[in-house]
Amino acid sequence: MEVSKYEYTMQLLAAMASQNIAKRQKISREKAFFRFMRSKTGQMLFDEGTDMWMNGPDYIADEYRREVKGKWGK
């Protein structure tokens, strides 16, 4: 099965953003990846209509942190 260039880019960005999240939260990359993928930010990354895939991994990780802070920071 061939992966489109968009899908490949999205997968790579998810992995890189998860690595950033893991480092900041001091958790495993695997745990960070699964948390990210279940998030609204993770879903938006894989939605071509949002164009989130056009941003870098640091921006995406920051969006995830804002999402989490909004959910659990209240």
Residue frames as a rotation matrix with the C-alpha (Angstrom) as fourth column:
MET 1
0.582 0.813 0.000 0.00
0.813 -0.582 0.000 0.00
0.000 0.000 -1.000 0.00
GLU 2
-0.406 -0.728 0.553 1.41
0.734 -0.620 -0.278 3.33
0.545 0.293 0.786 -1.04
VAL 3
0.135 0.361 -0.923 1.20
0.847 -0.526 -0.082 6.29
-0.515 -0.770 -0.376 1.33
SER 4
0.682 0.151 0.716 0.53
0.577 -0.712 -0.399 9.73
0.449 0.686 -0.573 -0.13
LYS 5
-0.392 -0.872 0.294 3.04
0.505 -0.471 -0.723 12.50
0.769 -0.135 0.625 0.42
TYR 6
-0.029 0.470 0.882 0.49
-0.591 -0.720 0.364 14.21
0.807 -0.510 0.298 2.68
GLU 7
0.905 0.393 -0.163 -0.02
-0.142 0.641 0.754 11.11
0.401 -0.659 0.636 4.81
TYR 8
0.274 -0.893 -0.357 3.74
0.793 0.420 -0.440 10.58
0.543 -0.163 0.824 5.09
THR 9
-0.477 -0.427 0.768 4.21
0.041 -0.883 -0.467 14.22
0.878 -0.192 0.439 6.12
MET 10
0.363 0.718 0.594 1.41
-0.650 -0.262 0.713 13.97
0.668 -0.645 0.371 8.70
GLN 11
0.873 -0.073 -0.482 2.87
0.304 0.854 0.422 10.77
0.381 -0.515 0.767 10.17
LEU 12
-0.112 -0.994 -0.013 6.34
0.743 -0.075 -0.665 12.30
0.659 -0.084 0.747 10.38
LEU 13
-0.373 0.041 0.927 5.02
-0.321 -0.943 -0.087 15.46
0.870 -0.330 0.365 12.03
ALA 14
0.732 0.670 0.123 3.01
-0.393 0.267 0.880 13.40
0.557 -0.692 0.459 14.54
ALA 15
0.597 -0.586 -0.548 6.16
0.702 0.713 0.002 11.48
0.389 -0.386 0.837 15.49
MET 16
-0.429 -0.823 0.372 8.24
0.543 -0.564 -0.623 14.64
0.722 -0.066 0.689 15.80
ALA 17
-0.049 0.504 0.863 5.60
-0.541 -0.739 0.401 16.52
0.839 -0.448 0.309 17.79
SER 18
0.876 0.389 -0.284 5.22
-0.034 0.638 0.769 13.51
0.481 -0.664 0.572 20.10
GLN 19
0.118 -0.921 -0.371 8.96
0.837 0.293 -0.462 13.49
0.534 -0.256 0.806 20.70
ASN 20
-0.549 -0.245 0.799 8.75
-0.039 -0.948 -0.317 17.16
0.835 -0.205 0.511 21.68
ILE 21
0.405 0.805 0.434 5.80
-0.589 -0.133 0.797 16.45
0.699 -0.578 0.421 24.01
ALA 22
0.742 -0.165 -0.650 7.58
0.434 0.857 0.278 13.49
0.511 -0.488 0.707 25.60
LYS 23
-0.313 -0.950 0.015 10.66
0.668 -0.232 -0.707 15.55
0.675 -0.211 0.707 26.32
ARG 24
-0.485 0.171 0.857 8.70
-0.381 -0.924 -0.031 18.41
0.787 -0.341 0.514 27.89
GLN 25
0.495 0.793 0.355 6.39
-0.713 0.137 0.688 16.17
0.497 -0.594 0.633 29.95
LYS 26
-0.494 -0.796 0.351 9.18
-0.868 0.427 -0.254 13.72
0.053 -0.430 -0.901 30.84
ILE 27
0.389 0.618 0.683 7.18
-0.467 0.771 -0.433 10.72
-0.795 -0.151 0.588 29.63
SER 28
-0.373 -0.524 0.766 7.96
0.361 0.679 0.640 8.00
-0.855 0.515 -0.064 27.11
ARG 29
-0.826 0.029 -0.564 7.68
-0.496 -0.516 0.699 8.81
-0.270 0.856 0.440 23.42
GLU 30
-0.818 0.549 -0.172 5.18
0.364 0.725 0.585 5.99
0.446 0.415 -0.793 23.05
LYS 31
-0.266 0.731 -0.629 2.91
0.885 -0.073 -0.459 7.39
-0.381 -0.679 -0.627 25.76
ALA 32
-0.450 0.035 -0.892 3.21
-0.100 -0.995 0.011 10.89
-0.887 0.095 0.451 24.29
PHE 33
-0.963 0.056 -0.263 2.40
-0.260 0.058 0.964 9.57
0.070 0.997 -0.042 20.82
PHE 34
-0.590 0.785 -0.188 -0.76
0.715 0.617 0.329 7.77
0.374 0.059 -0.926 21.93
ARG 35
-0.166 0.509 -0.845 -1.94
0.672 -0.568 -0.475 10.77
-0.721 -0.647 -0.248 23.96
PHE 36
-0.661 -0.152 -0.735 -1.29
-0.319 -0.829 0.459 13.06
-0.679 0.538 0.499 21.01
MET 37
-0.960 0.250 -0.128 -3.07
-0.025 0.377 0.926 10.80
0.280 0.892 -0.355 18.53
ARG 38
-0.356 0.874 -0.331 -6.19
0.928 0.373 -0.013 10.68
0.112 -0.312 -0.943 20.74
SER 39
-0.446 0.118 -0.887 -6.28
0.394 -0.864 -0.313 14.47
-0.803 -0.489 0.339 21.03
LYS 40
0.713 0.699 -0.056 -8.25
0.344 -0.419 -0.840 16.93
-0.610 0.580 -0.539 18.94
THR 41
0.339 -0.690 -0.640 -4.92
-0.718 -0.629 0.298 18.36
-0.608 0.358 -0.708 17.78
GLY 42
-0.644 -0.569 0.511 -3.85
-0.176 0.760 0.625 14.92
-0.745 0.312 -0.590 16.55
GLN 43
0.048 0.761 0.647 -7.12
0.718 0.424 -0.552 14.54
-0.695 0.490 -0.526 14.68
MET 44
0.798 0.241 -0.552 -6.72
-0.091 -0.858 -0.506 17.98
-0.596 0.453 -0.663 13.13
LEU 45
-0.187 -0.951 -0.246 -3.21
-0.596 -0.090 0.798 17.11
-0.781 0.296 -0.550 11.94
PHE 46
-0.788 -0.127 0.602 -4.59
0.252 0.826 0.504 14.22
-0.561 0.549 -0.619 9.89
ASP 47
0.408 0.903 0.131 -7.43
0.644 -0.183 -0.743 16.32
-0.647 0.388 -0.657 8.45
GLU 48
-0.433 -0.651 0.624 -6.08
0.899 -0.260 0.353 17.76
-0.067 0.713 0.697 5.19
GLY 49
0.303 0.687 0.661 -8.74
0.699 -0.631 0.336 20.48
0.648 0.360 -0.671 5.36
THR 50
0.887 0.039 -0.461 -7.19
0.402 -0.556 0.727 22.13
-0.228 -0.830 -0.508 8.43
ASP 51
0.640 -0.722 0.261 -3.77
0.031 -0.315 -0.949 22.54
0.767 0.616 -0.179 6.80
MET 52
0.857 -0.356 0.372 -2.17
-0.446 -0.153 0.882 21.90
-0.257 -0.922 -0.290 10.20
TRP 53
0.671 -0.612 0.418 0.27
0.613 0.776 0.152 19.58
-0.417 0.153 0.896 8.43
MET 54
0.571 -0.449 0.687 1.81
0.455 -0.523 -0.721 22.70
0.683 0.724 -0.094 6.88
ASN 55
0.705 -0.305 0.640 3.19
-0.637 -0.669 0.383 23.75
0.312 -0.678 -0.666 10.30
GLY 56
-0.268 -0.911 -0.312 6.29
-0.497 0.408 -0.766 22.48
0.825 -0.049 -0.562 12.03
PRO 57
-0.043 0.218 -0.975 6.39
0.512 0.843 0.166 19.93
0.858 -0.492 -0.148 14.86
ASP 58
-0.877 -0.291 -0.382 7.07
0.475 -0.407 -0.781 22.57
0.072 -0.866 0.495 17.54
TYR 59
-0.724 0.681 0.108 3.96
-0.648 -0.726 0.230 24.51
0.235 0.097 0.967 16.53
ILE 60
0.021 0.752 -0.659 1.89
-0.287 0.635 0.717 21.33
0.958 0.174 0.229 16.55
ALA 61
-0.350 -0.224 -0.909 3.24
0.727 0.547 -0.415 20.31
0.590 -0.807 -0.029 19.98
ASP 62
-0.999 0.006 -0.045 2.41
0.021 -0.813 -0.582 23.81
-0.040 -0.582 0.812 21.30
GLU 63
-0.368 0.925 -0.092 -1.14
-0.718 -0.220 0.660 23.48
0.590 0.309 0.746 19.95
TYR 64
0.026 0.314 -0.949 -1.45
0.300 0.903 0.307 20.15
0.954 -0.293 -0.071 21.78
ARG 65
-0.720 -0.364 -0.591 -0.22
0.658 -0.089 -0.748 21.75
0.220 -0.927 0.304 25.02
ARG 66
-0.868 0.473 0.152 -2.74
-0.487 -0.870 -0.070 24.58
0.099 -0.135 0.986 24.64
GLU 67
-0.066 0.867 -0.494 -5.48
-0.429 0.422 0.799 22.00
0.901 0.264 0.345 24.08
VAL 68
-0.128 -0.049 -0.991 -4.50
0.650 0.750 -0.121 20.02
0.749 -0.660 -0.064 27.17
LYS 69
-0.944 -0.242 -0.224 -4.18
0.328 -0.613 -0.718 23.16
0.037 -0.752 0.659 29.29
GLY 70
-0.624 0.775 0.102 -7.62
-0.669 -0.596 0.444 24.23
0.405 0.208 0.890 28.13
LYS 71
0.148 0.674 -0.724 -9.12
-0.120 0.739 0.663 20.86
0.982 -0.011 0.190 29.08
TRP 72
0.322 -0.091 -0.942 -7.30
0.756 0.624 0.198 20.18
0.570 -0.776 0.270 32.33
GLY 73
-0.706 -0.700 0.110 -6.07
0.523 -0.619 -0.586 23.62
0.478 -0.357 0.802 33.35
LYS 74
-0.213 0.722 0.658 -9.50
-0.341 -0.686 0.643 24.79
0.916 -0.088 0.392 34.52
